[in-house]
């Protein structure tokens, strides 16, 4: 499997995870079981980041991994 294919799979996986988290949060809001805590806010920020910036997150993770491998 080529590197390009793996990146595309990771992109779509992160996008779907973000959408899934937001759907769960929306369902909890609609059924009035969503608690307004810091943890819920962090989950929303993570979901939005996964949906809007998946390539940026993948690039940062790749830089961290390659930096660790060099040391």
N, C-alpha and C positions, 0 to 999 in steps of 0.2 A: 504494500500500500504506500503510495507516494506521500510526501510531506504535505502537498497541497490538498490531497483528499482528507488527510487526518485533520488539517486545519479547518476545512469546510465542515466536517463532522462535528468538531468541537464547537464551531460557530453556531451551528443549528442546535446542538445540544444545549448550549448555554442560553440561547434565545428561548427554547422551549421550557427550560427550567425557570427562567424569569417569568414567562407567561403563566406557567403552572403556579408559581408562588403568588402572583397577582390574582389569579382566579380563586385560589384558596382564600386569600385575604378578602376579596370581594364577596365570596360566599359567606365568610364569617361576619362581614359587615352587614350583609343583607339579612342574615338570621339573628343579628344583634348579639353575637357571641364574641365579637372582636373587642379585646381589651386595649385601651389606649395607654400602652406602656412604652418604655424605651426599646424593649426587645422587638415589639411590633414595628416601631419606626425603623429600626435597623433592618428588619426583614424587608420592608418596603423599599428602602434605599438599595439593598442588595438586588432585589428583583428588578428595579428600574435600571440599575447599572448593568445587569445581565442583558436586559432588553435593548438598551440604547448603546452601550459601549462594549459589546462582546469581543470585538477585535482588539481593542485597547487592553482589556483584561488578559486576553490570550498572549499579547505581545509582552506585557509586564511579567506574566508567569514564565514565559520563555526566557526572558532576560535573567530572571532570578535563578532559574534552573541551570542555564549555561554558565552563569557566574559561579554557582556552587560547584559545578563540574570542573571549572578551571582551577579552583583552589584545591 
